[in-house]
């Protein structure tokens, strides 16, 4: 993977992304059952995360760290609240399937589809976002691109190889009778904590 992946903000198309696109992203994301919690600061993000896990009566979580989680002190807060938190590669592999919540960061959002984009080359990124029944993703709310073509323009600058996930709402499956079921092949809830005053670099 190209090391530029550590510096996404340097490769987002100048003048073509920003928080002004967030309302469109939010509308489209909610239309596919994503839950959007927009907060002003990392401190508010920490509170939003704690409120969520407490409402779920969660006992165990797995997390792949990102800059926003670190600024929010999210991991320390979860542990202080009595949540078993696993963040190491081996621990995530062992506990993701039985965790109540998976927590990750995402690189940017796409207004056109209500999706978020996650750099998921490491297997733990995929485990955290796919196995627990609830996936929580931290997003810098200023990193919203207009459309899919813009996202692929960024990939062309950032990656020479790797694994990218577009996540659009919780897992949705329809069988041959066209009965829609949520959460069969992935999380039944997808929650985005979007932070306005994110500051600094992303993952």
C-alpha positions in Angstrom: 0.0 0.0 0.0 1.2 3.5 -0.8 2.2 5.3 2.3 0.2 8.3 1.1 -2.8 6.5 2.6 -1.7 8.0 6.0 -2.4 11.5 4.6 -5.8 11.4 2.9 -6.4 15.1 3.4 -3.5 15.9 1.1 -5.1 14.0 -1.8 -8.8 15.1 -1.5 -9.6 17.2 -4.6 -9.2 20.9 -3.7 -12.4 22.8 -3.8 -14.5 19.7 -4.4 -15.1 18.4 -0.8 -16.2 19.8 2.5 -18.7 20.1 5.3 -21.2 21.9 2.9 -21.8 18.4 1.4 -22.5 16.8 4.8 -26.3 17.4 4.7 -26.7 15.5 1.5 -24.5 12.7 2.8 -26.6 12.6 6.0 -29.9 12.5 4.1 -28.8 9.7 1.8 -27.1 7.7 4.7 -30.3 7.9 6.8 -32.3 6.7 3.8 -30.5 3.4 4.0 -30.9 3.1 7.8 -27.5 4.5 8.8 -27.5 6.5 12.1 -25.7 9.8 12.0 -24.5 11.5 15.2 -23.0 14.9 14.3 -21.1 16.5 17.1 -18.9 19.6 17.4 -15.8 18.3 19.2 -13.9 15.1 20.1 -15.2 15.6 23.7 -18.8 15.4 22.4 -17.8 12.4 20.3 -16.6 10.6 23.4 -19.9 11.3 25.1 -21.9 10.2 22.1 -20.0 6.9 22.0 -20.4 6.3 25.8 -24.1 7.1 25.6 -24.5 4.7 22.7 -22.7 1.7 24.3 -24.5 2.3 27.6 -27.9 2.3 25.8 -26.9 -1.0 24.2 -25.8 -2.4 27.6 -22.6 -3.4 25.8 -20.1 -5.5 27.7 -17.4 -6.0 25.1 -16.1 -3.9 22.2 -13.3 -4.2 19.6 -11.7 -1.2 18.1 -9.2 -0.2 15.4 -7.8 3.1 16.5 -7.9 6.3 14.5 -6.9 9.9 15.2 -10.4 11.0 16.1 -10.8 8.2 18.7 -7.4 9.2 20.2 -8.4 12.9 20.4 -11.7 11.9 22.0 -10.0 9.6 24.6 -12.5 7.0 23.4 -10.6 3.9 24.5 -9.9 5.2 28.0 -13.5 6.3 28.4 -14.8 2.9 27.4 -12.5 1.1 29.8 -13.5 3.5 32.6 -17.1 2.7 31.9 -16.4 -1.0 32.5 -16.4 -2.1 28.8 -14.0 -4.9 27.9 -12.1 -3.3 25.0 -9.8 -5.2 22.6 -7.6 -3.3 20.2 -4.7 -5.6 19.3 -4.7 -7.6 16.1 -4.8 -11.0 17.7 -7.3 -9.9 20.3 -9.6 -8.5 17.6 -9.4 -11.7 15.7 -10.4 -13.7 18.8 -13.1 -11.4 20.1 -14.7 -9.6 17.1 -17.4 -12.3 16.6 -18.6 -12.1 20.2 -18.2 -8.3 20.7 -21.3 -6.1 21.2 -19.7 -3.2 19.3 -17.0 -2.7 16.7 -15.4 0.8 16.5 -13.3 2.1 13.6 -12.4 5.2 11.7 -13.3 6.0 8.1 -11.3 8.1 5.6 -14.1 10.1 4.0 -17.8 10.1 3.1 -19.5 10.2 -0.3 -22.6 12.5 -0.5 -24.0 10.9 -3.7 -24.5 7.5 -2.1 -24.5 8.2 1.7 -21.5 5.9 2.0 -18.3 6.1 4.0 -15.0 4.9 2.7 -12.7 2.8 4.9 -9.1 1.8 4.3 -9.4 -1.9 5.1 -6.2 -3.6 4.0 -5.6 -4.9 7.5 -7.9 -7.8 8.3 -8.7 -6.3 11.7 -10.3 -3.4 10.0 -12.7 -5.7 8.2 -13.4 -7.8 11.3 -14.3 -4.8 13.4 -16.7 -3.4 10.7 -18.3 -6.7 9.8 -18.7 -9.1 12.7 -20.1 -7.2 15.7 -23.9 -6.4 15.5 -23.2 -2.7 15.8 -20.5 -0.9 13.9 -19.5 2.7 15.0 -17.4 4.7 12.6 -15.7 8.0 13.4 -15.7 10.5 10.6 -14.3 14.0 10.1 -17.4 15.8 8.9 -15.4 18.1 6.6 -14.3 15.1 4.6 -17.3 14.6 2.3 -16.8 14.2 -1.4 -19.6 14.8 -4.0 -19.6 11.4 -5.7 -18.1 8.0 -6.4 -16.0 9.3 -9.3 -14.3 11.8 -6.9 -13.6 8.9 -4.5 -11.9 6.9 -7.3 -9.9 10.0 -8.2 -8.5 10.0 -4.6 -7.8 6.2 -4.8 -5.7 6.8 -7.9 -3.5 9.2 -6.0 -3.3 7.3 -2.7 -3.1 3.6 -3.5 -1.1 1.3 -5.7 -2.6 -1.7 -4.0 -4.7 -2.5 -0.9 -8.3 -3.0 0.2 -11.0 -0.4 0.2 -14.5 -0.7 1.7 -17.5 1.4 0.9 -20.0 1.1 3.7 -23.6 2.2 3.0 -25.8 1.6 6.0 -26.2 -1.7 7.9 -26.1 -5.1 6.3 -29.1 -5.6 4.0 -30.1 -8.9 2.4 -33.1 -9.8 0.3 -33.9 -13.4 -0.6 -35.7 -14.6 -3.8 -39.0 -13.6 -2.3 -37.7 -10.0 -2.0 -38.0 -10.0 1.7 -35.5 -7.4 3.1 -33.6 -8.5 6.2 -31.2 -6.3 8.2 -28.0 -7.7 9.8 -27.8 -11.2 8.3 -24.3 -10.8 6.7 -23.0 -8.0 8.8 -24.0 -5.4 11.5 -27.6 -4.7 12.0 -26.8 -1.1 13.1 -24.3 1.3 11.5 -23.6 4.5 13.4 -21.4 7.3 12.2 -20.1 9.8 14.7 -19.2 12.8 12.6 -17.0 15.4 14.3 -17.0 19.0 13.1 -13.9 20.2 14.9 -11.7 17.2 14.1 -8.4 19.1 13.6 -5.1 17.5 12.5 -4.5 14.5 10.3 -6.7 11.5 9.9 -5.7 7.8 10.0 
